[in-house]
Amino acid sequence: MQEAIETQHSEIQTHALEVLGVSHKFGSKVALDNVSLTVPRGRFVVLLGPNGAGKSTLFALITRLYDNVSGEIRIMGFDVRRRSTAALQQLGVVFQGRSLDLDLTALQNLTYHAALHGIGYREGRRLADEALVSVGLADRARDKVRTLSGGQARRLEIARALLHGPACLLLDEATVGLDIASREQVIDIVRGLVRNRGVGVLWATHLVDEVNADDKLVLLHEGRVRYSGTAADLISTTHAESLRAAFIHMTDAGHTHAQ
């Protein structure tokens, strides 16, 4: 009984994602320099940085598109190099570029993805139906993806990323190209997953208006973590009037104070 309690406690304490001292180069160009961050379970963490900061490179390392040769990356405690399969089973990803099959229906895209994860058709269909409901697309299940709006397609990609029940969800510039209403809808859905399912989310963006004051914020600039803490504390630390001003202060090449 005691062992079961200790195991349960350990699982609760395990971070959805840990990045520890990770660096990466493309030739002589340093893309990431000793980057560390954590995403607790049930927390929405914003990876904020201008274009070219290294956000997409970090995502490529986490998802094993690139091999991390320095530092450690762990997903639910599983090292992505030594235990890749176990680690990636706990990970759902929405990349910046669209990756749905436009000629399949929304439902077919999901059941195909389930099959790739070794989920049988009946169970895959059940999970797909539930996922479509969770992102508000149950009524579009039999529509081809090419008929969906940009916001609907993005919500479908979120549903697909959640299909195998991951503990950690990565989203790379998930609202790029969406109108304001669609952006808000996508963000609300993802924040709801954090509240209702306890998913740990790493939300990469260059848009400060997607950040809430109490969000855990990791500010990445020129491949280095310049700040880690709440958005509200960043504003206070930089004596800025807004998060936008604080962001400019932290990423401006001239280090000009934004008052």
PyMOL commands that set and color helices and strands:
alter all, ss='L'
color gray80, all
select helices_A, chain A and resi 2-13+55-62+84-89+106-116+121-134+138-140+145-147+150-162+180-197+208-210+231-238+243-251
alter helices_A, ss='H'
color red, helices_A
select strands_A, chain A and resi 17-26+29-39+44-48+72-75+78-79+91-94+168-172+200-205+216-221+224-230
alter strands_A, ss='S'
color yellow, strands_A
deselect
rebuild
show_as cartoon
